Amino acid sequence: MVRSYALLSPGPLLDDLAALVIQLDDTELVGGDIAIHLVEIGYCNVRCADAIDFASALRLRLRRYVHLPEVAEAARQDFRACESQTLNR
C-alpha cells in the first residue's frame, strides 16, 4: 500500500521510519544513508521538496534494505568507501 504523506500529518511517516529503523537494527547503515543523502542535497544539486519528501525517500530506501539484504550490504560498502575517502584526505 502506497501512502500519500503530503496530505497527512507526518506522524504515520515517522512511525513507519521508526519501525524500519528498529527492524534494520543497524545505526551505521541508517546514519550513513541519511548523511550521504543530506550531503547530496547540500552540495550536489540533488533536490528535495521538503522534509516529508526527504523522509518518504528515506522510507523507501530503508524498506529496500529490509527486503533486500544484498542492497543493504552494497550500501554499507558504499558508505565505508566514502568514509575511508574522507578520512584519507
VENDAKA-V606899 format. One record per residue. N is the residue number from 1. RES is the residue in one small letter. SS is DSSP state (~ for helix, > for strand, _ for the rest). PSI is psi in whole degrees, -180 to 180 (none if undefined). Layout:
BEGIN
N:RES:SS:PSI + N:RES:SS:PSI
END
This chain:
BEGIN
1:m:_:126 + 2:v:_:128 + 3:r:_:145 + 4:s:_:101 + 5:y:~:-16 + 6:a:~:-28 + 7:l:~:-6 + 8:l:_:168 + 9:s:_:158 + 10:p:_:-5 + 11:g:~:-52 + 12:p:~:-37 + 13:l:~:-46 + 14:l:~:-37 + 15:d:~:-43 + 16:d:~:-44 + 17:l:~:-45 + 18:a:~:-43 + 19:a:~:-41 + 20:l:~:-41 + 21:v:~:-44 + 22:i:~:-42 + 23:q:~:-41 + 24:l:~:-39 + 25:d:_:47 + 26:d:_:87 + 27:t:~:-32 + 28:e:~:-43 + 29:l:~:-49 + 30:v:~:-47 + 31:g:~:-41 + 32:g:~:-42 + 33:d:~:-48 + 34:i:~:-46 + 35:a:~:-47 + 36:i:~:-43 + 37:h:~:-29 + 38:l:~:-40 + 39:v:~:-42 + 40:e:~:-41 + 41:i:~:-42 + 42:g:~:-32 + 43:y:~:-9 + 44:c:_:20 + 45:n:_:22 + 46:v:_:135 + 47:r:_:146 + 48:c:_:126 + 49:a:_:-43 + 50:d:_:-176 + 51:a:~:-35 + 52:i:~:-39 + 53:d:~:-45 + 54:f:~:-48 + 55:a:~:-35 + 56:s:~:-42 + 57:a:~:-40 + 58:l:~:-44 + 59:r:~:-44 + 60:l:~:-43 + 61:r:~:-45 + 62:l:~:-39 + 63:r:~:-42 + 64:r:~:-41 + 65:y:~:-40 + 66:v:~:-45 + 67:h:~:-22 + 68:l:_:87 + 69:p:~:-31 + 70:e:~:-32 + 71:v:~:-41 + 72:a:~:-43 + 73:e:~:-40 + 74:a:~:-40 + 75:a:~:-43 + 76:r:~:-44 + 77:q:~:-41 + 78:d:~:-44 + 79:f:~:-41 + 80:r:~:-40 + 81:a:~:-43 + 82:c:~:-43 + 83:e:~:-42 + 84:s:~:-43 + 85:q:~:-40 + 86:t:~:-42 + 87:l:~:-27 + 88:n:_:7 + 89:r:_:none
END
